[in-house]
């Protein structure tokens, strides 16, 4: 049984972490004052530490000065701060978590750090809305039912007044989705913050596999039908092969590209299309496979680039001559064509509510799949025929 030490001053945060970890096979111990840190560390001999910022600094300094084995330290940050998280990880923190604390995200990080089977946490992942509802007092159930009825009629109103609306498939516990691949039975999502690619069952939304990359964060993923391609935070395109038996996503090719800030990636036939969110550009490359020596890896040949004007293209999908873009400024879905050296938008689609953003897009068969973030992150689908 693995031992987890939670070193957090805020009692409320400790209790929330306790609820998340209570159904795991880990033994969980707590410390709320820095004076107790050394004693607790020596007594419980933790395999992993979850700590707030002050405790993280203390533990990292102690671990750096000692000769004991390396222990992963996960830092809790109350408010999202990418620069602070980056600095803490440079100092030695294994990863960072922020409010709101998500069960699956925390379990996933612990799972990676301890190199255990994610199925050991399956009980907590199966908790659902009905468990929560059943535990409510009767009066709150009445209020909740009335509110749910109001939301239902509002939903019907929005469907009939806002035009084409995507159909929800599944909710996922990610706030930093950067890429999407929709297959016949499974869906792949990339998350730059956790530096991972997640594989879900398309019909049920059940998590199947997690593929972690320690050297880069995937900013977009796409497939040519045989391999998965990604664009990373290190300005490189990678080709990955999926080994079903070993549940492994191995990298078989790395290709540096000239981008300032990578956005989305898609593949049409033998062409890779990329976006640059800082320079507001679309760039295309041709995948060149060696015909004489097939054993050698592919190479990429630059084809063209197109400016997108005031559109910050965070995601891209090319279907025939039509190019769909996600605008990073508005979070909207646009369609258009490329003409000479520029992208010409033709139409904007109302596929989201005012408080939502489209995070990623993909296509499979006759449907477009979207990851839309609002109060929750949801995978949705819409017929391609409705986007003409």
ROMAR-664313 format. One line per field, with one value per residue (C-alpha): residue in three letters; chain; x, z, y. Coordinates in nm, 4 decimals. Layout:
ROMAR-664313
type = (ALA/...)
mol = (A/...)
u = (X/...)
w = (Z/...)
v = (Y/...)
//
This chain:
ROMAR-664313
type = (UNK/UNK/UNK/UNK/UNK/UNK/UNK/UNK/UNK/UNK/UNK/UNK/UNK/UNK/UNK/UNK/UNK/UNK/UNK/UNK/UNK/UNK/UNK/UNK/UNK/UNK/UNK/UNK/UNK/UNK/UNK/UNK/UNK/UNK/UNK/UNK/UNK/UNK/UNK/UNK/UNK/UNK/UNK/UNK/UNK/UNK/UNK/UNK/UNK/UNK/UNK/UNK/UNK/UNK/UNK/UNK/UNK/UNK/UNK/UNK/UNK/UNK/UNK/UNK/UNK/UNK/UNK/UNK/UNK/UNK/UNK/UNK/UNK/UNK/UNK/UNK/UNK/UNK/UNK/UNK/UNK/UNK/UNK/UNK/UNK/UNK/UNK/UNK/UNK/UNK/UNK/UNK/UNK/UNK/UNK/UNK/UNK/UNK/UNK/UNK/UNK/UNK/UNK/UNK/UNK/UNK/UNK/UNK/UNK/UNK/UNK/UNK/UNK/UNK/UNK/UNK/UNK/UNK/UNK/UNK/UNK/UNK/UNK/UNK/UNK/UNK/UNK/UNK/UNK/UNK/UNK/UNK/UNK/UNK/UNK/UNK/UNK/UNK/UNK/UNK/UNK/UNK/UNK/UNK/UNK/UNK/UNK/UNK/UNK/UNK/UNK/UNK/UNK/UNK/UNK/UNK/UNK/UNK/UNK/UNK/UNK/UNK/UNK/UNK/UNK/UNK/UNK/UNK/UNK/UNK/UNK/UNK/UNK/UNK/UNK/UNK/UNK/UNK/UNK/UNK/UNK/UNK/UNK/UNK/UNK/UNK/UNK/UNK/UNK/UNK/UNK/UNK/UNK/UNK/UNK/UNK/UNK/UNK/UNK/UNK/UNK/UNK/UNK/UNK/UNK/UNK/UNK/UNK/UNK/UNK/UNK/UNK/UNK/UNK/UNK/UNK/UNK/UNK/UNK/UNK/UNK/UNK/UNK/UNK/UNK/UNK/UNK/UNK/UNK/UNK/UNK/UNK/UNK/UNK/UNK/UNK/UNK/UNK/UNK/UNK/UNK/UNK/UNK/UNK/UNK/UNK/UNK/UNK/UNK/UNK/UNK/UNK/UNK/UNK/UNK/UNK/UNK/UNK/UNK/UNK/UNK/UNK/UNK/UNK/UNK/UNK/UNK/UNK/UNK/UNK/UNK/UNK/UNK/UNK/UNK/UNK/UNK/UNK/UNK/UNK/UNK/UNK/UNK/UNK/UNK/UNK/UNK/UNK/UNK/UNK/UNK/UNK/UNK/UNK/UNK/UNK/UNK/UNK/UNK/UNK/UNK/UNK/UNK/UNK/UNK/UNK/UNK/UNK/UNK/UNK/UNK/UNK/UNK/UNK/UNK/UNK/UNK/UNK/UNK/UNK/UNK/UNK/UNK/UNK/UNK/UNK/UNK/UNK/UNK/UNK/UNK/UNK/UNK/UNK/UNK/UNK/UNK/UNK/UNK/UNK/UNK/UNK/UNK/UNK/UNK/UNK/UNK/UNK/UNK/UNK/UNK/UNK/UNK/UNK/UNK/UNK/UNK/UNK/UNK/UNK/UNK/UNK/UNK/UNK/UNK/UNK/UNK/UNK/UNK/UNK/UNK/UNK/UNK/UNK/UNK/UNK/UNK/UNK/UNK/UNK/UNK/UNK/UNK/UNK/UNK/UNK/UNK/UNK)
mol = (A/A/A/A/A/A/A/A/A/A/A/A/A/A/A/A/A/A/A/A/A/A/A/A/A/A/A/A/A/A/A/A/A/A/A/A/A/A/A/A/A/A/A/A/A/A/A/A/A/A/A/A/A/A/A/A/A/A/A/A/A/A/A/A/A/A/A/A/A/A/A/A/A/A/A/A/A/A/A/A/A/A/A/A/A/A/A/A/A/A/A/A/A/A/A/A/A/A/A/A/A/A/A/A/A/A/A/A/A/A/A/A/A/A/A/A/A/A/A/A/A/A/A/A/A/A/A/A/A/A/A/A/A/A/A/A/A/A/A/A/A/A/A/A/A/A/A/A/A/A/A/A/A/A/A/A/A/A/A/A/A/A/A/A/A/A/A/A/A/A/A/A/A/A/A/A/A/A/A/A/A/A/A/A/A/A/A/A/A/A/A/A/A/A/A/A/A/A/A/A/A/A/A/A/A/A/A/A/A/A/A/A/A/A/A/A/A/A/A/A/A/A/A/A/A/A/A/A/A/A/A/A/A/A/A/A/A/A/A/A/A/A/A/A/A/A/A/A/A/A/A/A/A/A/A/A/A/A/A/A/A/A/A/A/A/A/A/A/A/A/A/A/A/A/A/A/A/A/A/A/A/A/A/A/A/A/A/A/A/A/A/A/A/A/A/A/A/A/A/A/A/A/A/A/A/A/A/A/A/A/A/A/A/A/A/A/A/A/A/A/A/A/A/A/A/A/A/A/A/A/A/A/A/A/A/A/A/A/A/A/A/A/A/A/A/A/A/A/A/A/A/A/A/A/A/A/A/A/A/A/A/A/A/A/A/A/A/A/A/A/A/A/A/A/A/A/A/A/A/A/A/A/A/A/A/A/A/A)
u = (0.0000/0.1390/0.1630/0.0499/0.1342/-0.0914/0.0828/-0.1634/-0.2341/-0.5949/-0.8186/-1.0927/-0.8463/-0.7204/-1.0776/-1.1476/-0.8317/-0.9362/-1.2695/-1.0874/-0.8370/-1.0500/-1.1501/-0.8015/-0.5625/-0.3299/-0.2785/-0.3287/-0.1707/-0.2066/-0.0017/-0.1219/0.1697/0.5255/0.6623/0.5047/0.6412/0.9732/0.8151/0.5388/0.7833/1.0032/0.7112/0.5029/0.7814/0.5529/0.5782/0.4283/0.3589/0.0761/0.1618/0.0639/0.3188/0.4911/0.5144/0.6316/0.9254/1.0127/0.9965/1.1897/1.4684/1.4784/1.4794/1.7522/1.9751/1.9120/2.0416/1.7102/1.5324/1.3456/0.9856/0.7345/0.5954/0.2650/0.2001/-0.1495/-0.2051/-0.5292/-0.5535/-0.4295/-0.0913/0.1069/0.4265/0.4201/0.3532/0.6406/0.8786/0.7788/0.8288/1.1696/1.2587/1.1664/0.7899/0.6531/0.3313/0.0779/-0.2950/-0.5318/-0.8880/-1.1378/-0.9842/-1.0886/-1.0882/-0.9773/-0.6995/-0.5515/-0.5853/-0.4217/-0.1229/-0.0780/-0.1109/0.1713/0.3905/0.3498/0.3410/0.0363/-0.2632/-0.5322/-0.7909/-0.6941/-0.8890/-1.1911/-1.4305/-1.3854/-1.4170/-1.7586/-1.9167/-2.1919/-2.4719/-2.7249/-2.5056/-2.4944/-2.8689/-2.9647/-2.7666/-2.9494/-3.2119/-3.5758/-3.6235/-3.3100/-3.4306/-3.7527/-3.5609/-3.3228/-3.6066/-3.7746/-3.4477/-3.3855/-3.7274/-3.6440/-3.3111/-3.4823/-3.7281/-3.4481/-3.2548/-3.5496/-3.5785/-3.2116/-3.2358/-3.5191/-3.3869/-3.0115/-3.0123/-2.7763/-2.6729/-2.4281/-2.5400/-2.3489/-2.1619/-1.9639/-1.8265/-1.4509/-1.2543/-1.0125/-0.9804/-0.6780/-0.7849/-0.5772/-0.6507/-0.9154/-0.9270/-1.2639/-1.2579/-1.5332/-1.5316/-1.2798/-1.1864/-0.8379/-0.7878/-0.4603/-0.3962/-0.0931/-0.1021/-0.0790/0.1407/-0.0817/-0.3068/-0.6233/-0.8247/-1.1989/-1.4770/-1.6822/-2.0241/-1.9839/-1.7051/-1.5183/-1.1443/-0.9452/-0.5801/-0.3490/-0.0268/0.2137/0.4986/0.7609/0.9511/0.6739/0.3081/0.0845/-0.0820/-0.2786/-0.3238/-0.4415/-0.4341/-0.3653/-0.5473/-0.2319/-0.0469/-0.1163/0.0627/0.1091/0.2427/0.4204/0.5141/0.8724/0.7733/0.8095/0.5760/0.5856/0.4609/0.3345/0.2361/-0.0257/0.0532/-0.2816/-0.1306/0.1248/-0.1119/0.1723/0.1897/0.5503/0.7194/0.8695/0.9515/1.0306/1.0172/1.1099/0.8901/0.9108/0.6332/0.6126/0.3198/0.1677/-0.2088/-0.3976/-0.3057/-0.5040/-0.4215/-0.5855/-0.4589/-0.0782/-0.0781/-0.0374/-0.2054/-0.0851/-0.1860/0.0223/-0.1776/0.0806/0.1537/-0.2078/-0.1074/-0.1958/0.0993/0.0851/0.3461/0.3513/0.4317/0.7045/0.7538/1.0737/0.9830/1.3270/1.3938/1.0571/1.2342/1.3458/1.1217/0.9022/1.0064/0.8072/0.8198/0.6985/0.4107/0.2557/0.1422/-0.1632/-0.2366/-0.5651/-0.5946/-0.7543/-0.8345/-0.6137/-0.6378/-0.6239/-0.7641/-0.8033/-0.9950/-0.9760/-1.2514/-1.2176/-1.1737/-1.3360/-1.1220/-1.2754/-1.0914/-1.1410/-1.0879/-0.8847/-1.0155/-1.3855/-1.3870/-1.6055/-1.6098/-1.5524/-1.5414/-1.3662/-1.1193/-0.7605/-0.7042/-0.3552/-0.1710/-0.4626/-0.7541/-1.0940/-1.3655/-1.7120/-1.9338/-1.9450/-2.1456/-2.3509/-2.2394/-2.1818/-2.3487/-2.2180/-2.0201/-1.8568/-1.5523/-1.4697/-1.1406/-1.0862/-1.2461/-1.2210/-1.4242/-1.5199/-1.7493/-2.0275/-1.9957/-1.7860/-1.6798/-1.6143/-1.4723/-1.6648/-1.5730/-1.8017/-1.8930/-1.7951/-1.5852/-1.8025/-1.7440/-2.0217/-2.1054/-2.2872/-2.3675/-2.1266/-2.4256/-2.5504/-2.2275/-2.2720)
w = (0.0000/-0.0998/0.1542/0.0708/0.2932/0.2534/0.3843/0.3451/0.5903/0.4747/0.6573/0.3918/0.1201/0.3328/0.3737/0.0001/-0.0769/0.1843/0.0046/-0.3244/-0.1840/0.0699/-0.1742/-0.3071/-0.1840/-0.0470/0.3217/0.3650/0.6390/0.7078/0.8424/0.8782/1.0486/0.9249/1.2662/1.2238/0.8727/0.9674/1.2259/0.9879/0.7040/0.9230/1.0793/0.7715/0.5116/0.2277/-0.1310/-0.2544/-0.1060/-0.1842/-0.0419/-0.0637/-0.1831/0.1512/0.2337/-0.1203/-0.0837/0.2531/0.1287/-0.1910/0.0114/0.2542/-0.0227/-0.2083/0.1004/0.1945/0.0384/0.0468/-0.2661/-0.4775/-0.3646/-0.5981/-0.4565/-0.6042/-0.5315/-0.4633/-0.5944/-0.4962/-0.8084/-1.1526/-1.2249/-1.5120/-1.4298/-1.0632/-1.1619/-1.4097/-1.1454/-0.8880/-1.1363/-1.2285/-0.8589/-0.8501/-0.7986/-0.9821/-1.0896/-0.9789/-0.9067/-0.8803/-0.7727/-0.8457/-0.7387/-0.9859/-0.8741/-1.2045/-1.2570/-0.9094/-0.9278/-1.2708/-1.1469/-0.8449/-1.0701/-1.2915/-0.9981/-0.8312/-1.1594/-1.0462/-1.2343/-1.2814/-1.2178/-0.8504/-0.8335/-1.0297/-0.7360/-0.7111/-1.0866/-1.0846/-0.8452/-1.0337/-1.0129/-0.8761/-0.5728/-0.4986/-0.5517/-0.3287/-0.0400/-0.0523/0.2145/0.0923/0.0813/-0.1299/-0.3640/-0.4157/-0.4915/-0.7164/-0.9130/-0.9668/-1.0835/-1.3144/-1.4753/-1.5386/-1.6919/-1.9137/-2.0582/-2.1030/-2.2911/-2.5236/-2.5803/-2.6740/-2.9145/-3.1093/-3.1015/-3.1528/-3.4647/-3.4911/-3.1509/-3.0967/-2.9240/-2.6081/-2.5898/-2.2668/-1.9980/-1.9345/-1.6361/-1.8369/-1.8606/-2.0896/-2.3875/-2.6952/-2.9386/-3.0357/-3.2487/-3.2987/-3.4019/-3.4591/-3.0987/-2.9089/-2.8662/-2.7957/-2.6115/-2.5559/-2.2533/-2.2548/-1.8762/-1.7773/-2.0830/-2.1654/-2.4260/-2.2890/-2.4588/-2.3877/-2.5033/-2.7483/-2.6392/-2.2612/-2.1948/-1.9883/-1.9538/-2.1173/-2.1268/-2.0403/-2.2329/-2.0570/-2.2229/-1.9882/-2.2441/-2.4025/-2.3750/-2.6729/-2.8151/-3.0747/-3.2112/-3.5426/-3.7247/-4.0777/-4.0075/-3.9222/-3.6705/-3.4287/-3.4964/-3.2375/-3.2236/-2.8968/-2.6750/-2.7985/-3.1593/-3.2884/-3.4727/-3.3547/-3.5074/-3.2609/-3.3048/-3.0812/-2.9433/-2.8304/-2.6548/-2.4545/-2.4103/-2.5259/-2.7524/-2.8715/-3.0622/-3.3948/-3.5553/-3.4481/-3.6895/-3.5875/-3.7502/-3.7701/-3.5394/-3.2809/-3.0833/-3.2032/-3.2016/-3.3797/-3.6187/-3.8710/-4.1517/-4.4950/-4.7224/-4.7133/-4.5882/-4.2316/-4.1516/-3.8513/-3.6918/-3.5214/-3.2602/-3.2127/-3.5774/-3.6843/-3.9589/-4.1127/-4.2362/-4.4444/-4.4834/-4.7032/-4.5438/-4.7595/-4.7182/-4.8576/-5.1487/-5.1970/-4.8326/-4.6563/-4.3319/-4.2988/-4.1269/-4.2969/-4.3566/-4.3869/-4.6812/-4.6431/-4.8813/-4.7993/-4.5301/-4.5047/-4.2782/-4.0855/-4.0138/-3.6754/-3.6157/-3.3628/-3.4958/-3.1963/-3.3821/-3.7443/-3.9488/-4.3305/-4.5223/-4.9008/-4.9778/-4.6570/-4.3535/-4.0062/-3.7493/-3.3787/-3.3002/-2.9827/-2.9270/-2.9318/-2.8765/-3.1874/-3.4794/-3.8258/-4.1765/-4.4805/-4.7618/-4.8413/-5.1315/-5.2488/-4.9182/-4.6817/-4.5089/-4.6041/-4.3406/-4.4800/-4.1843/-3.8049/-3.6420/-3.3215/-3.1706/-2.8182/-2.5511/-2.4667/-2.1635/-2.3553/-2.5754/-2.8435/-2.7379/-3.0135/-3.3262/-3.5280/-3.7831/-3.8209/-4.0933/-4.1497/-3.8112/-3.6546/-3.2940/-3.0659/-2.7180/-2.5627/-2.2277/-2.0020/-1.6485/-1.7636/-2.0463/-2.2817/-2.5998/-2.8497/-3.2043/-3.4930/-3.8506/-4.1047/-4.3311/-4.0876/-4.1208/-4.4829)
v = (0.0000/0.3396/0.6197/0.9750/1.2705/1.5758/1.8872/2.1738/2.4553/2.5095/2.2621/2.2814/2.1805/1.8898/1.7656/1.7902/1.5940/1.3390/1.2852/1.2325/0.9837/0.7958/0.5194/0.4542/0.1894/0.4575/0.5250/0.8988/1.1138/1.4840/1.7715/2.1311/2.3049/2.3371/2.2405/1.8952/1.8424/1.6845/1.4537/1.3420/1.2879/1.0664/0.8796/0.7958/0.7604/0.8787/0.7562/1.0826/1.4275/1.6706/2.0127/2.3771/2.6333/2.6910/2.3213/2.2445/2.4842/2.3254/1.9658/2.0396/2.2003/1.9052/1.6462/1.8326/1.8316/1.4681/1.1494/0.9600/0.8412/1.0925/1.1487/1.3172/1.6420/1.7626/2.1295/2.2638/2.6191/2.7931/3.0115/2.9106/3.0705/2.9183/3.1097/3.0026/2.6408/2.6532/2.7950/2.5314/2.2493/2.3910/2.3752/2.0090/1.9768/1.6736/1.8498/2.1118/2.0978/2.3934/2.4684/2.3350/2.0031/1.7305/1.3666/1.2178/1.4728/1.4186/1.0401/1.0453/1.2480/1.0224/0.7202/0.8454/0.9365/0.5976/0.4018/0.2028/0.0721/0.3355/0.0638/0.0749/0.3995/0.2781/0.3133/0.6876/0.7324/0.5622/0.8131/0.9950/1.2468/0.9977/0.9211/1.2930/1.3439/1.0495/1.1997/1.5369/1.6250/1.6075/1.9843/2.0276/1.7530/1.9530/2.2736/2.0849/1.9225/2.2599/2.4120/2.1175/2.1686/2.5331/2.4409/2.1820/2.4338/2.6872/2.4208/2.3605/2.7338/2.7616/2.4696/2.6283/2.9842/2.9483/2.7308/2.4335/2.2963/2.0075/1.6895/1.6058/1.2750/1.2823/1.5111/1.5014/1.6387/1.8545/2.2321/2.2434/2.0300/2.1134/1.8319/1.5796/1.2629/1.0961/0.7303/0.4809/0.3562/0.5708/0.9353/1.0725/1.4028/1.5889/1.8104/2.0407/2.1003/1.7342/1.6583/1.3646/1.2067/1.0450/0.7722/0.7448/0.5158/0.7173/0.5905/0.5944/0.8448/0.5823/0.6457/0.3642/0.4711/0.7612/0.8269/1.0638/1.2560/1.3961/1.6050/1.8136/1.9098/1.8215/2.1342/1.9393/1.5878/1.4418/1.1099/0.9915/0.6665/0.4753/0.6925/0.9773/1.3055/1.5794/1.9342/2.0105/2.3011/2.2581/2.3549/1.9985/1.7657/1.4051/1.0832/0.8225/0.4588/0.2977/-0.0477/-0.1892/-0.4918/-0.2930/0.0059/0.2267/0.5323/0.5369/0.8206/0.7092/1.0447/1.4026/1.6987/2.0575/2.3240/2.7022/2.8278/3.1053/2.9630/2.6327/2.5959/2.3193/2.0400/1.8364/1.5958/1.5832/1.3072/1.3520/1.7121/1.8371/2.1691/2.3709/2.6990/2.9672/3.1596/3.4341/3.5146/3.4398/3.1997/2.8639/2.6563/2.3377/2.0626/1.7549/1.4190/1.2660/0.8917/0.7351/0.5061/0.3528/0.2675/0.2271/0.1435/0.5062/0.7578/1.0156/1.3745/1.6971/1.9366/2.2946/2.3759/2.7147/2.9554/3.1794/3.4774/3.4750/3.8497/3.9179/3.5494/3.3689/3.0099/2.7745/2.4745/2.3668/2.1105/2.0862/1.9083/1.9333/2.3045/2.4188/2.5047/2.5273/2.7381/2.7978/3.1647/3.2048/3.5579/3.4691/3.0917/3.0591/2.8148/2.9654/2.8229/2.9645/2.8999/2.9895/3.2275/3.3235/3.3814/3.4443/3.2764/3.4141/3.3456/3.2786/3.1907/3.1773/2.8991/2.9245/2.5944/2.7272/2.9354/3.2859/3.1624/2.8751/2.8260/2.5720/2.4103/2.1560/2.0087/1.6870/1.4931/1.1295/1.0012/1.2522/1.4214/1.6949/1.6480/1.9444/1.9903/2.2788/2.4327/2.6315/2.5335/2.1841/2.0432/1.8387/1.6419/1.7105/1.6115/1.7760/1.6624/1.8075/1.8687/2.1346/2.3329/2.4399)
//
